[in-house]
Amino acid sequence: MQEAATWLKQTLDYEFEDSDLLQRALTHRSASGRNNERLEFLGDSVLQLVVSELVFDERRGASEGRLSRLRSTLVKDQTLSEISAELGLGKYLVLGSGEKKSGGYRRLSILADALEALFGAVYLDRGFDAARRVIYNAFGERVRDLPEEGELRDPKSLLQEYLQGRHLPLPVYSMEKVSGKAHKQFFEVSCTTTKPELKTAGSGSTRRDAEQQAAVAMLAVVEKELG
């Protein structure tokens, strides 16, 4: 774990007092021993509070609905996995042999969960203020450049409006696969349009996240097709 500790100091300017917490935060459930599922649960709550505080302070005139959409944009799995990839977190994950072979260190859900677990571990190690600082360091420019209202509209709504504006049929979302345990499922969804005939895929830890990813992909495709 010394290599991981050095990485953490260099990227997020944090050193653990209890190195076992770092070990656990980076250990996926596919590996033997204690894993990061409980820390992920805690880290998710800490992250929600820190980001809620952030958007509340930064957007003083915003309604509850706008604040909720802004927070959702910042804490969704896609954002967390992007941050994890930018930080290089995947290199330090402890995975079981099956996940190693299948490239689990690149899997979006695993990266997002590990980052939340890391936030939870920091909270246990030195408290809320330390966790807040690490979260701010991890989010970097995303903290300083919050999305504007127009950027908060979800992809499914944007896709629907795009198709309606061209008098085309609305897309259909279908569940393709559900995997994982009941308390930690992973959803794979498809998005299909008939005019033009297109199909895209999305995945996530909730069906909604999976559908939003599929909608993002579809938007890119139909805009290229239709202009």
C-alpha positions as CSV (number, residue, x, y, z in Angstrom):
1,M,0.0,0.0,0.0
2,Q,3.0,2.3,0.2
3,E,2.7,3.0,-3.5
4,A,-1.0,3.9,-3.1
5,A,-0.2,6.1,-0.1
6,T,2.4,8.0,-2.2
7,W,-0.1,8.4,-5.0
8,L,-2.8,9.7,-2.6
9,K,-0.4,12.3,-1.2
10,Q,0.6,13.5,-4.6
11,T,-2.9,13.7,-6.2
12,L,-5.2,14.6,-3.3
13,D,-2.7,15.9,-0.7
14,Y,-3.8,13.4,2.0
15,E,-2.0,11.0,4.3
16,F,-3.8,8.4,6.3
17,E,-3.2,8.0,10.0
18,D,-4.7,4.5,9.8
19,S,-3.2,2.8,6.7
20,D,-5.7,-0.1,7.0
21,L,-8.5,2.3,6.0
22,L,-6.7,3.0,2.7
23,Q,-6.2,-0.7,2.1
24,R,-9.9,-1.4,2.7
25,A,-11.1,1.5,0.6
26,L,-9.2,0.2,-2.4
27,T,-10.2,-3.4,-2.0
28,H,-13.1,-4.6,-4.2
29,R,-15.5,-7.3,-3.0
30,S,-14.1,-9.7,-5.6
31,A,-10.8,-9.8,-3.6
32,S,-10.4,-11.8,-0.4
33,G,-10.5,-10.1,3.0
34,R,-12.3,-7.0,4.1
35,N,-13.6,-4.9,1.2
36,N,-14.8,-1.4,0.5
37,E,-18.6,-1.9,0.4
38,R,-19.3,-0.5,3.9
39,L,-16.9,2.4,3.3
40,E,-18.6,3.1,0.0
41,F,-22.0,3.4,1.8
42,L,-20.5,5.9,4.3
43,G,-18.6,7.8,1.6
44,D,-21.7,8.2,-0.5
45,S,-23.4,10.0,2.4
46,V,-20.4,12.2,3.1
47,L,-20.2,13.1,-0.6
48,Q,-23.9,14.0,-0.8
49,L,-23.5,16.3,2.2
50,V,-20.3,18.0,1.0
51,V,-21.8,18.6,-2.5
52,S,-25.1,19.8,-1.1
53,E,-23.2,22.3,1.1
54,L,-21.2,23.4,-2.0
55,V,-24.1,24.0,-4.3
56,F,-26.1,25.6,-1.5
57,D,-23.4,28.2,-0.9
58,E,-22.5,28.8,-4.6
59,R,-26.0,29.1,-6.0
60,R,-27.7,31.2,-3.4
61,G,-30.7,32.1,-5.6
62,A,-31.3,28.6,-6.9
63,S,-34.5,26.7,-6.2
64,E,-34.5,23.4,-4.4
65,G,-35.1,21.6,-7.8
66,R,-32.2,23.3,-9.4
67,L,-29.9,22.5,-6.4
68,S,-31.0,18.9,-6.6
69,R,-30.2,18.6,-10.3
70,L,-26.9,20.3,-9.8
71,R,-25.9,17.9,-7.0
72,S,-27.1,14.9,-9.0
73,T,-24.8,16.0,-11.9
74,L,-21.8,16.2,-9.6
75,V,-22.3,12.9,-7.7
76,K,-23.6,10.5,-10.4
77,D,-21.5,7.5,-11.2
78,Q,-20.4,8.8,-14.6
79,T,-18.8,11.9,-12.9
80,L,-17.2,9.9,-10.2
81,S,-15.8,7.3,-12.6
82,E,-14.3,10.2,-14.7
83,I,-12.7,11.7,-11.6
84,S,-11.3,8.3,-10.6
85,A,-9.8,7.8,-14.1
86,E,-8.3,11.3,-14.1
87,L,-6.7,10.6,-10.8
88,G,-5.4,7.2,-11.8
89,L,-7.2,5.4,-9.0
90,G,-7.7,2.2,-11.0
91,K,-4.0,1.4,-10.8
92,Y,-4.2,0.9,-7.1
93,L,-7.4,-1.2,-6.8
94,V,-7.2,-4.6,-5.2
95,L,-9.3,-6.9,-7.3
96,G,-10.1,-10.6,-7.4
97,S,-8.5,-12.7,-10.2
98,G,-11.7,-12.7,-12.2
99,E,-12.1,-8.9,-12.1
100,K,-8.4,-8.5,-13.0
101,K,-8.7,-10.6,-16.1
102,S,-11.9,-8.8,-17.2
103,G,-10.3,-5.3,-16.7
104,G,-12.2,-4.4,-13.6
105,Y,-9.8,-1.5,-12.9
106,R,-11.4,0.2,-15.8
107,R,-15.1,-0.6,-15.0
108,L,-17.1,2.6,-14.4
109,S,-19.1,1.3,-11.4
110,I,-15.9,-0.1,-9.7
111,L,-14.1,3.2,-10.1
112,A,-17.0,5.2,-8.8
113,D,-17.5,2.9,-5.8
114,A,-13.9,3.0,-4.9
115,L,-13.8,6.8,-4.9
116,E,-16.8,7.0,-2.6
117,A,-15.1,4.4,-0.4
118,L,-12.0,6.5,-0.3
119,F,-14.1,9.5,0.9
120,G,-15.6,7.4,3.6
121,A,-12.2,6.2,4.7
122,V,-10.9,9.7,5.0
123,Y,-14.0,10.7,7.1
124,L,-13.3,7.8,9.5
125,D,-9.6,8.6,9.6
126,R,-9.7,12.4,10.3
127,G,-13.3,13.6,10.3
128,F,-15.6,15.6,8.1
129,D,-13.3,18.6,7.5
130,A,-10.6,16.3,6.1
131,A,-13.2,14.5,3.9
132,R,-14.5,17.8,2.6
133,R,-11.0,19.0,1.6
134,V,-10.2,15.7,-0.1
135,I,-13.5,15.8,-2.0
136,Y,-12.8,19.4,-3.1
137,N,-9.3,18.3,-4.3
138,A,-10.7,15.4,-6.2
139,F,-13.4,17.4,-8.0
140,G,-10.9,20.1,-8.9
141,E,-12.2,22.4,-11.6
142,R,-15.7,20.9,-11.3
143,V,-15.9,22.7,-7.9
144,R,-14.8,26.0,-9.4
145,D,-16.8,25.8,-12.6
146,L,-20.3,24.6,-11.7
147,P,-22.6,23.8,-14.6
148,E,-25.1,26.4,-15.7
149,E,-28.9,25.8,-15.7
150,G,-28.9,24.8,-19.3
151,E,-26.4,22.1,-18.7
152,L,-28.5,20.6,-15.9
153,R,-31.3,19.3,-18.2
154,D,-31.0,15.6,-18.2
155,P,-30.1,13.7,-21.5
156,K,-33.4,11.9,-21.7
157,S,-35.3,15.2,-21.7
158,L,-32.9,16.7,-24.3
159,L,-33.2,13.6,-26.6
160,Q,-37.0,13.7,-26.3
161,E,-37.1,17.5,-27.1
162,Y,-34.7,16.9,-30.0
163,L,-36.9,14.2,-31.6
164,Q,-40.2,16.0,-30.9
165,G,-38.8,19.2,-32.5
166,R,-38.4,17.1,-35.7
167,H,-41.8,15.4,-35.3
168,L,-40.1,12.0,-34.9
169,P,-41.2,9.1,-32.7
170,L,-40.0,9.1,-29.1
171,P,-37.2,6.6,-28.1
172,V,-37.9,3.4,-26.3
173,Y,-35.7,2.2,-23.4
174,S,-35.4,-1.5,-22.7
175,M,-33.7,-3.4,-19.9
176,E,-31.1,-5.7,-21.4
177,K,-29.4,-7.1,-18.3
178,V,-29.3,-6.8,-14.6
179,S,-26.3,-8.2,-12.7
180,G,-24.9,-8.1,-9.1
181,K,-26.4,-8.7,-5.7
182,A,-29.8,-7.3,-4.8
183,H,-28.3,-4.4,-2.8
184,K,-25.6,-3.6,-5.4
185,Q,-27.0,-4.2,-8.9
186,F,-25.7,-3.1,-12.2
187,F,-28.1,-2.2,-15.0
188,E,-27.5,-2.4,-18.8
189,V,-30.1,-0.6,-20.9
190,S,-30.7,0.0,-24.6
191,C,-32.2,3.1,-26.3
192,T,-33.9,2.6,-29.6
193,T,-35.4,5.0,-32.2
194,T,-37.4,4.0,-35.3
195,K,-36.8,7.2,-37.4
196,P,-34.0,6.9,-38.0
197,E,-33.5,3.2,-36.9
198,L,-30.8,3.4,-34.3
199,K,-29.8,1.7,-31.1
200,T,-27.4,2.7,-28.3
201,A,-26.5,1.2,-24.9
202,G,-26.0,2.6,-21.4
203,S,-25.0,1.1,-18.1
204,G,-25.0,2.2,-14.4
205,S,-25.7,1.3,-10.8
206,T,-29.4,2.4,-11.2
207,R,-31.7,2.0,-14.2
208,R,-32.1,5.8,-14.4
209,D,-28.3,6.2,-14.7
210,A,-28.2,3.5,-17.4
211,E,-31.0,5.1,-19.4
212,Q,-29.3,8.6,-19.1
213,Q,-26.1,7.1,-20.5
214,A,-28.0,5.5,-23.4
215,A,-29.7,8.8,-24.1
216,V,-26.3,10.6,-24.2
217,A,-25.1,8.1,-26.7
218,M,-28.3,8.4,-28.8
219,L,-28.1,12.2,-28.8
220,A,-24.7,12.0,-30.3
221,V,-25.7,9.6,-33.0
222,V,-29.0,11.2,-34.0
223,E,-27.3,14.7,-34.2
224,K,-24.7,13.2,-36.5
225,E,-27.4,11.5,-38.6
226,L,-29.9,14.4,-38.8
227,G,-27.8,17.4,-38.2
